[in-house]
Amino acid sequence: MANKNWLAQTGKDFTDSDLMEFGISEAELGKEGINRRMLDLVHQMNVEGYISEGMSESKARHMADKRRSMAMQAAKANGLTL
């Protein structure tokens, strides 16, 4: 099974199973969409983190949305697949 995560795509020694500690399920390993799922998990963590720092929920979502968008743009610019 080929690793589909962005770090593996850039040649780093990082497997899809390494993402399980962050909430990726075994069923998602080696499948298309694993990076999108990881982006969604990080987005939720960012929202929660911003709120815990005192930010309003709407502002926290806006900031997390912006970060997710920037990550997707950077991945596409570097030829990485979701």
DSSP file (Angstrom, degrees, kcal/mol; ACC not computed):
  #  RESIDUE AA STRUCTURE BP1 BP2  ACC     N-H-->O    O-->H-N    N-H-->O    O-->H-N    TCO  KAPPA ALPHA  PHI   PSI    X-CA   Y-CA   Z-CA
    1    1 A M              0   0    0      0, 0.0     2,-0.2     0, 0.0    29,-0.1   0.000 360.0 360.0 360.0 127.7    0.0    0.0    0.0
    2    2 A A        -     0   0    0     28,-0.2     2,-0.4    27,-0.1    13,-0.0  -0.570 360.0-117.5 -81.0 142.0    1.4    3.4   -1.0
    3    3 A N        -     0   0    0     -2,-0.2    -1,-0.1     1,-0.1    26,-0.0  -0.660  26.5-174.4 -79.0 132.4    1.4    6.2    1.4
    4    4 A K        +     0   0    0     -2,-0.4    77,-0.2    27,-0.1    31,-0.2   0.485  41.7 117.8-105.6  -7.2   -0.7    9.1    0.2
    5    5 A N  S  > S-     0   0    0      1,-0.1     4,-2.1     9,-0.1     3,-0.2  -0.237  74.0-115.8 -67.0 154.9    0.1   11.7    2.9
    6    6 A W  H  > S+     0   0    0      1,-0.2     4,-1.2     2,-0.2     6,-0.2   0.837 112.9  55.6 -60.8 -37.0    1.7   15.0    1.9
    7    7 A L  H >4>S+     0   0    0      1,-0.2     5,-2.4     2,-0.2     3,-0.5   0.928 109.7  46.1 -64.4 -43.1    4.9   14.3    3.9
    8    8 A A  H >45S+     0   0    0      1,-0.2     3,-1.8     3,-0.2    -1,-0.2   0.880 107.5  58.7 -64.1 -37.4    5.4   11.0    2.1
    9    9 A Q  H 3<5S+     0   0    0     -4,-2.1    -1,-0.2     1,-0.3    -2,-0.2   0.769 105.0  50.6 -63.7 -24.7    4.7   12.7   -1.2
   10   10 A T  T <<5S-     0   0    0     -4,-1.2    -1,-0.3    -3,-0.5    -2,-0.2   0.323 126.7 -99.7 -95.8   8.1    7.6   15.1   -0.6
   11   11 A G  T < 5S+     0   0    0     -3,-1.8    -3,-0.2     1,-0.3     2,-0.1   0.501  74.5 142.9  92.2   4.2   10.0   12.2    0.2
   12   12 A K      < -     0   0    0     -5,-2.4     2,-1.9    -6,-0.2    -1,-0.3  -0.464  62.5-112.3 -76.7 151.5    9.8   12.3    4.0
   13   13 A D  S    S+     0   0    0     -2,-0.1     2,-0.4     2,-0.0    -1,-0.1  -0.571  74.7 124.0 -83.4  76.6    9.9    9.1    6.0
   14   14 A F        -     0   0    0     -2,-1.9     2,-0.2    -9,-0.1    -6,-0.1  -0.977  45.6-153.5-142.7 121.0    6.4    9.4    7.2
   15   15 A T    >   -     0   0    0     -2,-0.4     3,-1.0     1,-0.1     4,-0.4  -0.541  28.2-116.0 -97.1 161.4    3.7    6.8    6.7
   16   16 A D  G >  S+     0   0    0      1,-0.3     3,-1.8     2,-0.2     4,-0.3   0.872 116.2  61.6 -59.4 -36.5   -0.1    7.1    6.5
   17   17 A S  G >  S+     0   0    0      1,-0.3     3,-1.4     2,-0.2     4,-0.3   0.760  90.0  68.8 -64.9 -22.4   -0.3    5.0    9.7
   18   18 A D  G X  S+     0   0    0     -3,-1.0     3,-0.7     1,-0.2    -1,-0.3   0.743  91.8  62.3 -64.2 -20.9    1.7    7.7   11.5
   19   19 A L  G X >S+     0   0    0     -3,-1.8     3,-1.7    -4,-0.4     5,-1.5   0.580  78.3  86.3 -80.3  -9.8   -1.4    9.9   11.1
   20   20 A M  G X 5S+     0   0    0     -3,-1.4     3,-1.4     1,-0.3    -1,-0.2   0.832  79.4  63.0 -61.6 -31.5   -3.6    7.5   13.2
   21   21 A E  G < 5S+     0   0    0     -3,-0.7    -1,-0.3    -4,-0.3    -2,-0.1   0.692 102.6  51.6 -67.1 -15.7   -2.5    9.3   16.4
   22   22 A F  G < 5S-     0   0    0     -3,-1.7    -1,-0.3    -4,-0.1    -2,-0.2   0.429 134.3 -82.9 -99.3  -1.3   -4.2   12.4   15.0
   23   23 A G  T < 5S+     0   0    0     -3,-1.4     2,-0.3     1,-0.4    -3,-0.2   0.457  80.2 139.7 117.0   2.0   -7.5   10.7   14.3
   24   24 A I      < -     0   0    0     -5,-1.5    -1,-0.4    -8,-0.1     2,-0.1  -0.639  47.4-132.6 -76.5 133.1   -7.1    9.1   10.9
   25   25 A S    >>  -     0   0    0     -2,-0.3     3,-1.2     1,-0.1     4,-0.6  -0.433  16.7-113.9 -85.7 161.1   -8.7    5.7   10.9
   26   26 A E  G >4 S+     0   0    0      1,-0.3     3,-1.0     2,-0.2    -1,-0.1   0.842 116.5  61.5 -60.1 -34.1   -7.2    2.5    9.6
   27   27 A A  G 34 S+     0   0    0      1,-0.2    -1,-0.3     3,-0.0    -3,-0.0   0.743 101.6  53.2 -65.3 -23.5   -9.8    2.4    6.8
   28   28 A E  G X4 S+     0   0    0     -3,-1.2     3,-1.7     2,-0.1    -1,-0.2   0.599  81.0 116.7 -88.0 -12.5   -8.5    5.7    5.5
   29   29 A L  T << S+     0   0    0     -3,-1.0     3,-0.1    -4,-0.6   -27,-0.1  -0.328  85.4   4.1 -63.3 133.9   -4.9    4.6    5.2
   30   30 A G  T 3  S+     0   0    0      1,-0.2     2,-0.3   -29,-0.1    -1,-0.3   0.566 104.9 121.4  72.6   9.8   -3.5    4.6    1.7
   31   31 A K  S X  S-     0   0    0     -3,-1.7     3,-1.4     1,-0.1    -1,-0.2  -0.740  71.7-100.1-107.7 152.7   -6.6    6.0    0.2
   32   32 A E  T 3  S+     0   0    0     -2,-0.3    -1,-0.1     1,-0.2    50,-0.0  -0.396 108.2  40.0 -59.3 143.9   -7.3    9.2   -1.8
   33   33 A G  T 3> S+     0   0    0     49,-0.8     4,-2.4   -29,-0.1    -1,-0.2   0.348  74.0 117.7  96.2  -6.0   -8.7   11.9    0.5
   34   34 A I  H <> S+     0   0    0     -3,-1.4     4,-2.0     1,-0.2     5,-0.1   0.878  79.0  49.0 -62.6 -35.8   -6.5   11.1    3.5
   35   35 A N  H  > S+     0   0    0     47,-0.8     4,-2.5     2,-0.2    -1,-0.2   0.876 109.3  51.4 -71.8 -36.6   -4.9   14.6    3.2
   36   36 A R  H  > S+     0   0    0     46,-1.0     4,-2.1     2,-0.2    -2,-0.2   0.911 110.5  49.6 -63.2 -42.0   -8.4   16.3    3.0
   37   37 A R  H  X S+     0   0    0     -4,-2.4     4,-2.2    45,-0.2    -2,-0.2   0.902 110.6  49.9 -63.3 -41.3   -9.4   14.4    6.1
   38   38 A M  H  X S+     0   0    0     -4,-2.0     4,-2.7     1,-0.2     5,-0.2   0.901 108.5  52.7 -65.0 -40.4   -6.2   15.5    7.9
   39   39 A L  H  X S+     0   0    0     -4,-2.5     4,-2.5     1,-0.2    -1,-0.2   0.905 109.1  50.1 -59.6 -41.1   -6.9   19.1    6.9
   40   40 A D  H  X S+     0   0    0     -4,-2.1     4,-2.1     2,-0.2    -2,-0.2   0.897 110.8  48.7 -65.2 -40.5  -10.4   18.8    8.4
   41   41 A L  H  X S+     0   0    0     -4,-2.2     4,-2.1     2,-0.2    -2,-0.2   0.928 113.6  46.0 -65.0 -44.5   -9.0   17.4   11.6
   42   42 A V  H  X S+     0   0    0     -4,-2.7     4,-2.7     2,-0.2    -2,-0.2   0.885 109.4  56.3 -65.6 -38.1   -6.4   20.2   11.9
   43   43 A H  H  X S+     0   0    0     -4,-2.5     4,-2.6    -5,-0.2    -1,-0.2   0.937 108.4  46.9 -57.5 -47.6   -9.1   22.8   11.0
   44   44 A Q  H  X S+     0   0    0     -4,-2.1     4,-2.4     1,-0.2    -1,-0.2   0.902 111.9  50.4 -63.7 -40.8  -11.2   21.6   14.0
   45   45 A M  H  X S+     0   0    0     -4,-2.1     4,-2.5     2,-0.2    -1,-0.2   0.898 110.6  50.5 -62.9 -39.5   -8.2   21.6   16.3
   46   46 A N  H  X S+     0   0    0     -4,-2.7     4,-2.9     2,-0.2     5,-0.2   0.929 109.3  50.2 -64.2 -45.1   -7.4   25.2   15.1
   47   47 A V  H  X S+     0   0    0     -4,-2.6     4,-2.4     1,-0.2     5,-0.2   0.948 113.1  46.3 -57.2 -49.3  -11.0   26.3   15.8
   48   48 A E  H  X S+     0   0    0     -4,-2.4     4,-2.3     1,-0.2    -1,-0.2   0.893 113.1  50.1 -61.6 -40.6  -10.9   24.9   19.3
   49   49 A G  H  X S+     0   0    0     -4,-2.5     4,-1.1     2,-0.2    -1,-0.2   0.923 110.6  48.2 -64.7 -44.9   -7.5   26.4   20.0
   50   50 A Y  H  <>S+     0   0    0     -4,-2.9     5,-2.2     1,-0.2     3,-0.4   0.908 112.3  49.5 -62.5 -41.9   -8.5   29.8   18.8
   51   51 A I  H ><5S+     0   0    0     -4,-2.4     3,-2.0    -5,-0.2    -1,-0.2   0.911 107.3  54.4 -63.4 -41.5  -11.7   29.7   20.9
   52   52 A S  H 3<5S+     0   0    0     -4,-2.3    -1,-0.2     1,-0.3    -2,-0.2   0.752 103.2  57.9 -65.8 -21.5   -9.6   28.6   24.0
   53   53 A E  T 3<5S-     0   0    0     -4,-1.1    -1,-0.3    -3,-0.4    -2,-0.2   0.439 130.2 -95.8 -85.2   0.1   -7.5   31.7   23.5
   54   54 A G  T < 5S+     0   0    0     -3,-2.0    -3,-0.2     1,-0.3     2,-0.2   0.475  77.3 141.3 103.3   3.5  -10.6   33.8   23.8
   55   55 A M      < -     0   0    0     -5,-2.2    -1,-0.3    -6,-0.2    -2,-0.0  -0.490  57.0-106.0 -77.2 147.6  -11.5   34.3   20.1
   56   56 A S     >  -     0   0    0     -2,-0.2     4,-2.8     1,-0.1     5,-0.2  -0.323  30.2-113.3 -66.4 157.4  -15.2   34.3   19.2
   57   57 A E  H  > S+     0   0    0      1,-0.2     4,-2.6     2,-0.2     5,-0.2   0.902 116.5  50.2 -61.7 -41.0  -16.4   31.2   17.4
   58   58 A S  H  > S+     0   0    0      2,-0.2     4,-2.0     1,-0.2    -1,-0.2   0.913 113.6  44.8 -66.0 -40.8  -17.0   33.1   14.1
   59   59 A K  H  > S+     0   0    0      2,-0.2     4,-2.6     1,-0.2    -2,-0.2   0.894 112.6  52.6 -67.5 -39.9  -13.5   34.7   14.2
   60   60 A A  H  X S+     0   0    0     -4,-2.8     4,-2.5     2,-0.2    -2,-0.2   0.917 110.4  47.2 -62.2 -43.8  -12.0   31.3   15.1
   61   61 A R  H  X S+     0   0    0     -4,-2.6     4,-2.9     2,-0.2    -1,-0.2   0.905 111.2  52.2 -64.1 -40.9  -13.7   29.6   12.1
   62   62 A H  H  X S+     0   0    0     -4,-2.0     4,-2.2    -5,-0.2    -2,-0.2   0.935 112.0  45.1 -60.4 -46.9  -12.6   32.4    9.8
   63   63 A M  H  X S+     0   0    0     -4,-2.6     4,-2.1     2,-0.2    -2,-0.2   0.909 114.8  47.6 -64.5 -43.0   -8.9   32.1   10.9
   64   64 A A  H  X S+     0   0    0     -4,-2.5     4,-2.4     2,-0.2    -2,-0.2   0.884 110.8  52.3 -66.6 -38.4   -9.0   28.3   10.7
   65   65 A D  H  X S+     0   0    0     -4,-2.9     4,-2.4    -5,-0.2    -1,-0.2   0.912 109.0  50.6 -61.0 -42.5  -10.7   28.5    7.2
   66   66 A K  H  X S+     0   0    0     -4,-2.2     4,-2.4     2,-0.2    -2,-0.2   0.916 110.6  48.1 -63.1 -44.7   -7.9   30.8    6.1
   67   67 A R  H  X S+     0   0    0     -4,-2.1     4,-2.2     2,-0.2    -1,-0.2   0.902 111.7  49.7 -63.9 -41.4   -5.2   28.5    7.3
   68   68 A R  H  X S+     0   0    0     -4,-2.4     4,-2.3     2,-0.2    -2,-0.2   0.916 111.0  50.0 -64.0 -42.0   -6.8   25.5    5.6
   69   69 A S  H  X S+     0   0    0     -4,-2.4     4,-2.4     1,-0.2    -2,-0.2   0.909 110.2  49.9 -61.7 -43.2   -7.1   27.4    2.4
   70   70 A M  H  X S+     0   0    0     -4,-2.4     4,-2.3     1,-0.2    -1,-0.2   0.890 110.0  51.0 -63.5 -39.3   -3.4   28.4    2.5
   71   71 A A  H  X S+     0   0    0     -4,-2.2     4,-2.2     2,-0.2    -2,-0.2   0.905 110.8  48.2 -64.9 -41.6   -2.4   24.8    3.2
   72   72 A M  H  X S+     0   0    0     -4,-2.3     4,-2.5     2,-0.2    -2,-0.2   0.905 111.8  49.7 -65.8 -41.4   -4.4   23.6    0.2
   73   73 A Q  H  X S+     0   0    0     -4,-2.4     4,-2.4     2,-0.2    -2,-0.2   0.910 111.5  48.7 -63.3 -42.5   -2.9   26.3   -2.1
   74   74 A A  H  X S+     0   0    0     -4,-2.3     4,-1.2     2,-0.2    -2,-0.2   0.899 111.3  50.2 -65.3 -40.7    0.6   25.5   -1.0
   75   75 A A  H  <>S+     0   0    0     -4,-2.2     5,-2.8     1,-0.2     3,-0.5   0.938 112.4  46.3 -63.7 -46.2    0.0   21.8   -1.6
   76   76 A K  H ><5S+     0   0    0     -4,-2.5     3,-1.7     1,-0.2    -2,-0.2   0.904 109.0  55.3 -62.9 -41.2   -1.4   22.4   -5.1
   77   77 A A  H 3<5S+     0   0    0     -4,-2.4    -1,-0.2     1,-0.3    -2,-0.2   0.763 110.2  47.5 -62.7 -25.2    1.5   24.8   -5.9
   78   78 A N  T 3<5S-     0   0    0     -4,-1.2    -1,-0.3    -3,-0.5    -2,-0.2   0.256 119.4-108.7-101.6  11.3    3.9   22.0   -5.0
   79   79 A G  T < 5 +     0   0    0     -3,-1.7    -3,-0.2     1,-0.2     2,-0.2   0.682  67.2 148.7  74.8  18.6    2.1   19.3   -7.0
   80   80 A L      < -     0   0    0     -5,-2.8     2,-0.3    -6,-0.2    -1,-0.2  -0.569  38.4-135.0 -85.7 150.8    0.8   17.4   -4.0
   81   81 A T              0   0    0     -2,-0.2   -46,-0.1   -77,-0.2   -72,-0.1  -0.790 360.0 360.0-107.2 149.2   -2.5   15.6   -4.2
   82   82 A L              0   0    0     -2,-0.3   -46,-1.0   -47,-0.1   -47,-0.8   0.478 360.0 360.0 -73.9 360.0   -5.3   15.5   -1.7
